[in-house]
Amino acid sequence: MVDPYAQEVVLHTQPTGTGYIAAHTHKYGTGKLPITLADGRTFTLDLDELPRPEPEADTR
């Protein structure tokens, strides 16, 4: 799960029939996160390149 407002990624691992056993939080800007997929391949998520929310405009 990617949360641009908290600027963190939560990676859920060890799936069960009703959810996940573990969740690991990683902050934006901390490099590359290798994620092992079920078929053995690795997906790499670049935590330095994730989108950040646009600053809100001052409406005064």
C-alpha positions as a Markdown table, in Angstrom:
| # | Residue | x | y | z |
|---|---|---|---|---|
| 1 | Met | 0.0 | 0.0 | 0.0 |
| 2 | Val | 1.4 | 3.4 | -1.0 |
| 3 | Asp | 0.4 | 6.4 | 1.0 |
| 4 | Pro | 1.7 | 9.6 | -0.5 |
| 5 | Tyr | 0.3 | 11.8 | 2.3 |
| 6 | Ala | 2.2 | 9.8 | 5.0 |
| 7 | Gln | 5.1 | 9.4 | 2.5 |
| 8 | Glu | 5.4 | 5.7 | 3.3 |
| 9 | Val | 4.8 | 2.3 | 1.8 |
| 10 | Val | 3.4 | -0.7 | 3.8 |
| 11 | Leu | 4.4 | -4.1 | 2.4 |
| 12 | His | 2.1 | -6.9 | 3.6 |
| 13 | Thr | 3.7 | -10.3 | 3.6 |
| 14 | Gln | 3.0 | -13.9 | 4.6 |
| 15 | Pro | -0.6 | -14.2 | 3.3 |
| 16 | Thr | -3.2 | -16.4 | 5.0 |
| 17 | Gly | -6.8 | -17.2 | 4.1 |
| 18 | Thr | -8.0 | -14.1 | 6.1 |
| 19 | Gly | -5.2 | -11.5 | 5.7 |
| 20 | Tyr | -1.5 | -11.2 | 6.2 |
| 21 | Ile | 0.8 | -12.1 | 9.1 |
| 22 | Ala | 3.3 | -9.3 | 8.7 |
| 23 | Ala | 3.4 | -5.7 | 7.5 |
| 24 | His | 6.6 | -3.8 | 7.0 |
| 25 | Thr | 6.7 | 0.0 | 6.7 |
| 26 | His | 9.2 | 1.8 | 4.4 |
| 27 | Lys | 9.6 | 5.6 | 4.2 |
| 28 | Tyr | 9.8 | 7.5 | 0.9 |
| 29 | Gly | 13.3 | 8.5 | -0.1 |
| 30 | Thr | 15.0 | 5.4 | 1.3 |
| 31 | Gly | 16.2 | 3.8 | -1.9 |
| 32 | Lys | 15.1 | 0.7 | -3.7 |
| 33 | Leu | 12.8 | -1.9 | -2.1 |
| 34 | Pro | 13.1 | -5.4 | -3.6 |
| 35 | Ile | 9.9 | -7.3 | -3.4 |
| 36 | Thr | 9.9 | -11.1 | -4.0 |
| 37 | Leu | 6.8 | -12.2 | -6.0 |
| 38 | Ala | 5.0 | -15.5 | -5.5 |
| 39 | Asp | 6.6 | -16.9 | -8.7 |
| 40 | Gly | 10.1 | -16.2 | -7.5 |
| 41 | Arg | 10.7 | -13.1 | -9.6 |
| 42 | Thr | 11.8 | -9.8 | -7.9 |
| 43 | Phe | 10.0 | -6.5 | -8.4 |
| 44 | Thr | 12.0 | -3.4 | -7.3 |
| 45 | Leu | 10.1 | -0.4 | -6.1 |
| 46 | Asp | 12.1 | 2.8 | -6.1 |
| 47 | Leu | 11.1 | 4.6 | -2.9 |
| 48 | Asp | 13.0 | 7.7 | -4.2 |
| 49 | Glu | 10.7 | 8.1 | -7.2 |
| 50 | Leu | 7.2 | 7.8 | -5.7 |
| 51 | Pro | 4.6 | 10.5 | -6.3 |
| 52 | Arg | 4.1 | 13.1 | -3.6 |
| 53 | Pro | 0.9 | 15.2 | -3.2 |
| 54 | Glu | 0.8 | 18.7 | -4.7 |
| 55 | Pro | 1.0 | 21.4 | -2.1 |
| 56 | Glu | -2.4 | 23.0 | -1.6 |
| 57 | Ala | -2.9 | 26.5 | -3.0 |
| 58 | Asp | -3.5 | 29.3 | -0.6 |
| 59 | Thr | -7.0 | 30.4 | -1.2 |
| 60 | Arg | -6.9 | 33.6 | 0.9 |
